[in-house]
């Protein structure tokens, strides 16, 4: 998936979660967007890889593309680094930044699971890519990816309209929003040491 499709898909799928948790801010939305690009740090031609060439080249040389950065181990390593960075260097308004960054990171890996190349979720234990060819898959840069991009762009427009009209309850009932928000807060509390 190209960077623009990753950001668009991740935001379309996760903005309702951010809204339901009452944590809508540019910091959290930015963390989702950065998280949706971060796993591709191991590809020197990716948007994030071009900006951090040394990290990109070292990661690709050591682990290959879609190696550690597209696995459960990568998720835990990045989350641990983000918690350390947040606790030692960031101000209190960014308390949930690591959580939303990892949500974006996880969304990226799930999205790549539907690509024709798949991902190594259990890297390095089982070096077999999991391909999801049940009902939908795409090839990077193909028509199917651009159709996904268009669909999720339209979905974001609808979500933003509903958010600014305070009309989320038309899609998600208020009691369901409350339960989603409660679950997100519980998960955040469990993950925040």
N, C-alpha and C positions, 0 to 999 in steps of 0.2 A: 504494500500500500504506500502511496506517496504521502508526503508530510501533510498536505492540505486535506487529504481524505482522513488521515489519522486524527487531526485536530477536529475536523467537522464531525466525524462519527463519534468521537469521545465526548465532545461537548453536547451533541444531540442526545446521547444516552445518559449523561450524568448531570446535566443541568437540573432536571427535575429532582434529583437526589440532593443537590446543593440547596435548591429552593425549599424542599421539604424539611431540611435540617435548619432552616433560617440562618444559613451561613453564606449568603450571597455577598460576595465582595470581589473586587478586581484581583485581590491576592489569591483567593481560592480558585477563581476561574483561570487565572494565569498559571497556577500550580497544576490544574487539570491539563491545560494546553502543553506546558513543558513536560509533564509526565507522559503525555501521549506521544512525545517525540523522543524522550530519553532512551528507550531501549535500542534505538537505531544509532546510538553513539558508536557502536562497533562497525559502522559502515562509513568509510571516509567520504563518500559522495552524498551522504544524507545531510539535511539542513543543519542538524546539530553536530554532525561529524566534521563538516567544513569549518565550523566555528571553534572546534576543539580538536584540532588535527592530531596533537600528540596523544591525547587520551584515546581518540578514535583508532589511530594506528597501533598503539600498544594493545588495546582491547581486541582488535581484529587479529593481530598477529598471535596473541596468546590464546584466544578462544574461538576465533572465526566469527562470521556473521551469523546471527541467530543462535549463538552459543549461550554463554552465561547470562547475557542481558535479556534473553527471552526464556528464562527459566525461573522456577520458584526460588532458587538460590539468589539469582539476580534481584528479585523482588525484596528478599530479606536484607541483602547487602545494602541496596539503595535506601531502604527504609531505615536501617540502622544508621547509615551515614547522615540521612536527613534529620533524624532525631538528635544525633550528636550536634550537628550544625545548628539546628533550631534552638536547642537548649543552651548552647554556648555563645551564639552570635546573633540571634534574631530577637526582635522585640516581642512583647506579649501579644500584640494583635495578630501575630503569625502562628499562634498556637496550633492550629489545625492544618497548616501548610503541608507538613509531611504526609498527613493522612490523604489529603486531596491529590497531592502529587502521586502517591502510590495508587490511588484509584485510577488516575489517568494512565499510569504505567501499566497497570493490570489490564485496563481497557485496550491498550495498544497490543498486548500479547494475545488477548482474546481475538481481536480483529485479525491479527496475523495468523491465528489458528485456522481461519477460514480461507487463507490464501492457498493457491495450488502447491506452494512449497511447504506449508505447515511450520510448526515450531517444535523445539526440544523442551517441553515443559519440565521433564525430569532430568535434564542435563546435570551432571555428567554420568548419572547412574544408569540410565537407559538411553543410549544414543540413537533413539528412533524418533523421527518426526511424527507428530500426530496431525493427520490431515482430516479436515472436516469436509467431507464431500456428500453430506446427507442430502441437502436440498439447495445449498447455495455455496459457491466458492468463486473466487475471482483470481485474475492474474494482474500483477502490478502493471498499471498503465493501459489496461485493456478497457473496452467499452463497458464491461460489467463494473469495473471500479468507478468509472465516470458516472454511471447510473446510480451507484451507491452514493457518490458525492452529491449529486443533484438531489436525491431523496433526502439525505440528512441535512442538506442546506435548507430545504423547504421545511423540514421538521424543526430546525432551530428557529426559523422565522416565526413559525406558529408558536413555539414555546416562548420566545421573547415577547411576542404580542400578548399572549395569555399572562405572562409574568407581569408585564407593565400595566395590564388592565386589571390586575389582581383577580384573575379569573381561573386560577389553577384548579379551583374546585369543580370546574366544568369537566376537567379531565380526570383529576384525582380527588375523590371526596375528602373533605376536611379531616374526618376521623382516620382515613387511610394515610393522609399526609402526616398527621400526628404520630401514627405508629411507625411510619418510615423514619421520621425525624428521631423518634425515641430509639429505634434500632441503630441508626447511624451514631447517635450519641453513645450508646452502649459499646459499639465496636470501637469508636474512638477512645473511650475510656480504657478498654481492655488493651489497646495497642499503644497507648501513651504511658510510658513508664514514669 
